[in-house]
Amino acid sequence: VTTPRFHAPLAGTGLARVQLPAHEVHHLRDVLRLSRGAAVRVFDGRGREWAARVEQVDRHAAAVLLDAEIQPVAEPPAPVTLGLAILKADFMEEALRDAAMVGVSAIQPLIAARTVVGVRTADADRLTARWQRIVLASIKQCGRAVVPAVHGPESAGAWMAMQRDATQLKLLLSEPAMTAAAGAPAPIVWRRGRADGALLVSGPEGGWTASEFDTARAAGFIPWTISPRVLRADAAPAIALSLLFYEWERNLDS
Amino acid sequence: VTTPRFHAPLAGTGLARVQLPAHEVHHLRDVLRLSRGAAVRVFDGRGREWAARVEQVDRHAAAVLLDAEIQPVAEPPAPVTLGLAILKADFMEEALRDAAMVGVSAIQPLIAARTVVGVRTADADRLTARWQRIVLASIKQCGRAVVPAVHGPESAGAWMAMQRDATQLKLLLSEPAMTAAAGAPAPIVWRRGRADGALLVSGPEGGWTASEFDTARAAGFIPWTISPRVLRADAAPAIALSLLFYEWERNLDS
C-alpha cells in the first residue's frame, strides 16, 4: 500500500507545520480516517514533495509536520497545454483524469461547435471547480507533485485563433479524412518543439467542423491523426500526450 | 452522423442476403429502431466490410442485403495479443474497450496474484461472454472490421511461463521501481518484433508480485515502463498499444 498523498499549497514556504486545505482535510479525516501520527506525503502542486506526519486533525482543520523533502516523480521534459473540447460529464472526467495522469501542464476547456454539453456563463465557475477537483484527485494518485492548471471555458475557434503567434509546436487532433483532405503530412513532426513544449487541441464527440479546422490551420496548428482507427474523444488526449512525452523522454535517454 | 455498423459473421460466405446474430438484431431493432430499407454497414469480424441495406426485421430476426464491398479502416501492421490482468468491473470494461479501439488482435484475461476480483470457475464463461460483448461494442464504434478474440481467463504466472518459446517481442508493463531494479534498459526495443507482432502483458491495480515479475523475465518478457509517472492499470494497456502501433505505422510511412 502506498503512502497517502495530499496537496499542501503552503508547503515550501519555510514553515515546518503546514495546514491542509479544506478538501484535503475531508479526504484525510473522513475518507482515509487518518489520525495524529500517520505517515503521509504532501506536495505543493508546483513540483516539490515531502514526507510528513499528521500533527493535528479536528472538525475544521488538519495540519502536518514536514519531514525530509523527497525527489518527486519526473515531470515531462517540456510543458504541453491541452485545449480540450468539453465532453459529456463522464467522458470529460476520463479525459481530464487521464491527461493529468500522463503529464499535462495545463488544460484549457473549449466550447466547440459540436460540443453537446450546454455551458452557460453562470455554470462556468462551478464546472471549472469540478474539473479542478478531478485533476487534483488524479494527481494525488499518479504521484505527480505538479497540479496542472484548469482554466475557465473558452470558445474553441476564438481560442485557437488567439494562438497564432504562439511559438510552440501546435497540434490539432483530427480525423483521418479531415487530415488527408488538408494534405497534411502523415508522419508527425513531434520531435520538433521539445524546447518550447506544445499546444495540443482535442475535439468533441462529433469532431471539428470545417470552419474550426480552417481556423486552426490558419493559426498554425498541424492536423495530427494518431491512428487510422477511430479514437473516442475521451481517450484520444491521453494517448496523444503519451506519444509526445514518450518520444521526448526517450530522446533524453539516448 | 455515421452509418450504423453491425457484425455479420455470415457475410463474405457468398450469400447476398445475410442474417444478423441475435444481439445485433436487438441493437438494430430495439436500440437504433431501424426498419426495412435503412442503409447500414456490416463487417464479418475477420477484416471485410460491406455497404448494406436492411431487408427484413421482425420479432426474431433481421437480415440485410449486401451491396458494394468497402475498404475497411487499416489494421495495425502486426498483431499484438494483450495479456490483461483482470481488473474491477468498470476498469476492466475501460481497458477492454480501449484496447479494442486502438487495434489489439486478441485478449487473454489473466488472474494475477493481486487480482482483486474473484474469478470462480463457474463464472468464467459468463465473464468471458461479457468481455466479448464489450469488445464487440467498441469495434462497432471505432470502425474496425476485425473483432479481437477474447479468451477465457488463465493464471498470469502459468500463462506467461507458457510463452517461453514464443518468438514475438514480449513486453511486460511494469512500474518504474521494478523495471529499474531489474536493470532493464530504459529506451524500449519496440522497433523489434514488427514482423511477428508482440505479446504485451499488463498488470492488476496493485501491480505484479516479485514472483510474477521473475516468471515473466524467465520466459523472455522485457519489462517496459511507459512513463516515470504512475499510470492506472485501466489506462496503461491502450497507451502501450498505441505507442507500439504508432511507431510501427509511422515506420511504414517513411
Contacts between the chains, C-beta under 8 A, distances in Angstrom:
chain1	res1	chain2	res2	distance
A	73	B	176	7.8
A	73	B	228	5.2
A	73	B	229	5.4
A	73	B	230	7.2
A	74	B	228	4.1
A	74	B	229	7.6
A	94	B	94	7.7
A	98	B	232	8.0
A	98	B	235	5.5
A	101	B	229	6.5
A	101	B	230	7.6
A	101	B	231	6.3
A	101	B	232	6.4
A	101	B	235	6.7
A	102	B	227	6.4
A	102	B	229	6.6
A	102	B	231	7.1
A	102	B	239	7.3
A	103	B	227	7.0
A	103	B	229	5.6
A	141	B	230	7.2
A	141	B	232	7.2
A	142	B	229	5.2
A	142	B	230	4.6
A	142	B	231	7.3
A	142	B	232	7.4
A	143	B	229	6.1
A	143	B	230	4.6
A	144	B	229	5.8
A	176	B	73	7.8
A	186	B	250	8.0
A	186	B	253	5.0
A	187	B	250	5.2
A	187	B	253	5.0
A	187	B	254	5.5
A	188	B	250	7.5
A	226	B	242	6.9
A	226	B	246	6.6
A	227	B	102	6.4
A	227	B	103	7.0
A	227	B	242	7.0
A	227	B	245	6.7
A	227	B	246	7.2
A	227	B	249	7.6
A	228	B	73	5.2
A	228	B	74	4.1
A	228	B	249	7.5
A	229	B	73	5.3
A	229	B	74	7.6
A	229	B	101	6.6
A	229	B	102	6.6
A	229	B	103	5.6
A	229	B	142	5.2
A	229	B	143	6.1
A	229	B	144	5.8
A	230	B	73	7.2
A	230	B	101	7.6
A	230	B	141	7.2
A	230	B	142	4.6
A	230	B	143	4.6
A	231	B	101	6.3
A	231	B	102	7.1
A	231	B	142	7.3
A	232	B	98	7.9
A	232	B	101	6.4
A	232	B	141	7.2
A	232	B	142	7.4
A	235	B	98	5.5
A	235	B	101	6.7
A	235	B	238	6.5
A	238	B	235	6.5
A	238	B	239	6.7
A	239	B	102	7.3
A	239	B	238	6.7
A	239	B	239	6.0
A	239	B	242	4.6
A	242	B	226	6.9
A	242	B	227	7.0
A	242	B	239	4.6
A	242	B	242	6.9
A	242	B	243	6.7
A	243	B	242	6.8
A	243	B	243	6.6
A	243	B	246	5.7
A	245	B	227	6.7
A	246	B	226	6.5
A	246	B	227	7.2
A	246	B	243	5.7
A	249	B	227	7.6
A	249	B	228	7.4
A	250	B	186	8.0
A	250	B	187	5.2
A	250	B	188	7.5
A	253	B	186	5.0
A	253	B	187	5.0
A	254	B	187	5.5
